[in-house]
Every structure is written in structure tokens, then in C-alpha cells.
Amino acid sequence: MARMTREERRAQTRERLLQAAVELFGRHGYAATSVDRIADHAGFSKGAVYSNFESKEAIFLAVLDQQGQQSLDLLVAKIDAARNGQAVVELLAEWADTRSRSGIWSLTILEHARLAGQGAPSLALQREILLRHWRNLGERAVLRLPGLGADAETAGALLHEIAYAPALTFMTHPTAGDLMRLALARCVEIEA
């Protein structure tokens, strides 16, 4: 078996650290997840974290961007393949239900923002990531649901806010999917 190059080993270490961070931030939130816990969970030293990420904030933002983009890529592909507006609404409702049941990510994002404080560079980066994700989803939603009546960024923000609403992580009724259907009902009526 061929030996891995230094770059391959570094990429593998980075990926294991990211996976550990995904699990820990998703389970324990931002404040309770330390660099030490991430390193230990991944089976590395704290130094391995710092040789791949400059800070806890940096690994959090990398996780936020990576996980969000992976989720959006799958959703956008399904939206593109949907047969009509009603199918798009149902995809968005299912996505919202899944997101709202996926742990404490919405609370973790808020926790990071609260602890970072106004004007913090990591908060500015978090905003950039969220805006990019909102535009990504919003562009597809506006294209497939012209009755949405919003620009891409606003449409994406609405859809994300429904899917990631903190209260919906612990409420059973209405579900995030119920709210998504309600918010988008007029779009399907216009299409019909």
C-alpha cells in the first residue's frame, strides 16, 4: 500500500477534526465544545487542531459552511428535479422538518453569535456564510416558485428561518414543515 503524502495526511486529519466538531457542536452547542474536546474526540492532540484551524471559531465556521452547503446541494438538486411547484413546496417542507429535528444547530449558531459579540470578525464570517446559503437556496426557490415575490436573499432567509427556527427544535405542533407549507401555499395557488 502506498504511503500517504503529507498533504493527504493533513487533509485526512482536517476531515476527522471537522467530523468530530460536527458531532460535538451538534450535541453540546458552541460554548460547551472546546478545542480539547474536538481533538480528543477525533483522536488527535490539541496541536493538530491548531495546525489545521486558527481557533475554535474557525473550526465552527468551517463546520457551519461545510454542513450547510452539503445540505443545500442535496436540496437544490431535488428542487431542480421536482416536477412542479407543489413538489418543490413538499421538498422544502420535508427539509424544514428534518432541519428542525437535527439537533441544536440553530441554537448553536445563535450561541456563537451571542458569545462572539457585535463587530467580531467571526460574526462577520458567520453572516457571510449564512447570506451565501440564503442566496443559494433563494435563487432556486424564486426560479421554481415565481409567486414567492421576493428577491433570492430574502426568499432564502425566509426558508432558512422556518427550517432552523429555534423553538421548532422542541415544539411538536406546528412543525417546521407545517409552517413552510403555510408560507408557500400562495405560491402554488398562483402556479395553478
N, C-alpha and C positions, 0 to 999 in steps of 0.2 A: 504494500500500500504506500502511495506517495505521501511524503510529508507535506503538511500544510505550510504555505508561506506565512511570513509574519503578518501580512495584510489579511490573509484568510483567518488566521488565529484571532487577530484583533476584531475582525467582523463577527466571528463566532462569539467572542467574549461580549461584544457590544449587544448582540442579539439576545444572549442569555440574560444579560443585565436588564434589557428592555422587557423581556418576558417576566422576569421577577418583579420589576417595577409595576407592570400592568396588574399582576396579581395582588401585590401589596397595596398599591393606591386604590384599586378597586374594592379591596376587602376592608382596609383600615382608614382610608382617607389620606389627605395630604399631610396633616400635622403629625400623625402617628407613624408615618412611613419615613424612616431615616435612611441615610446613606448606608449606615452599618447594616440595617435590616435587609436592604436591597442586595448588598454584597453577600451577606450570609446566605440569603435565600437562593442566590444564583451560584453559590459555591466558590466565591472569589473573595479577595481581600478588598478592603475599603480603597486601597490604592488602585485596584483595577477599575473601580467606578470613576475615580478622578482622572485616570489616564484616558477614559473614553468620554467623560462628561465633566464640564467645569464646576457643576453644582447640582444640588438636589433639584433646583428649579429647572435646570437644563434637561435632566432626565425626565422630569414630569412633562415638560413641554414637548419633548421628543415622543413620549408615550401618547400624549393628547393628540398630537398631529398624526402619528402613525395609525393609531387605533381609529381615530375619526375618519381618516382618509380611506382606510381599508373598508370600513362600514359603508362609507359613501360610494366607493367604487362598485361594490356589490349592488347597492340600492339603485344607483344610476343605470347600471346595466339592465336591471329588471324594469325600471321605468322606460328605458328605450325600447324594450321588447314588449311592453304592455300593449294590448290590442285596442284600448280606448281609455277615455278619461276616468270612467268608473273603476277600471282595473288599476289605474295609477293611484286613485284615492285609496283603494283597498291595500295596495302595496305600502303606501305611506302610513296607513292605519296600523298594519301589521308591524312595520318598522318602529312606529311610535310605541306600540305595546312592548315590543322586545327591548327597546332602549330603556323604557321606564322600569322594566323588571331586571335590568342588567347590573344591579348593584347601586353603589353610591356615587357613581361618576359625576352626576350633576352637582351633588353636594361637595365633592372633591374639587371640582372646578371653582365653585364659589368659595370654598375654604382657601384655596390658593390665592384667589383674588383678594380676599379679606386680609390674609396674612402678608401678602406682598405689599399692599398699600398703594395708594394713588401715586402715580409717577414712577413706579418701579419698572425697570427695564423688562423684567419677566412678565409683568402685567401687560405691557405693550406688546410683547411677543404673543401672549395668550390671545389678546384681541385680534392680532393679525391672523392667527390660526383659525379662530372662530369665524372671522369675516370671510376668509378664503373658503371655509367649509360651507358657510351660508350661501355664498355666491355659487359655488359648485352645485349644490342641490337646487337652489333657486332658479338657476338657468334652465335646468331640466324641467322643473315644475312649471315655470312660466311658459315654456315651449309646449308642454303636453297639456297644461290646464290654462289656456289663454284667459278664461274667465276669472282667474286669480286676481287680476287687476292690480298687480304690484310689480315693482322692479325686482330683479333677481335677488339682490341682497336682502330686501325686506321680506320677500316670499320665503327665502331660505331661513331667515331669522325666525319667522313665524313657525315654520315647520319644525325647526330645531327646538324652539321654546316649548312647543307642545310635547315633543318627544322626550325632552330632558327636564321637564318641569319637576322641581324637587319634591313637591307634595305628592306627585303621582307615583313616586317610588314606594310610598307606603299606603296609599289610598287604593281601595278596591273598586270604587264606583264614583264617578265615571272613570273609565280607563283613558289612557292617552289616545288609544285608537278611537274611542267614542268622540273625544274632543277633536281629533283630526277629521273624522267624518263630518262632524258638525261644521267645522271651519271651512271645509271644502265642498259641502253639499251644493252650494250655489254654482260652483264651477262646473259640476256635472249637469246641473239643470240647464245652464247656458249652452252646454255642448249638445244637449238632446234636441 
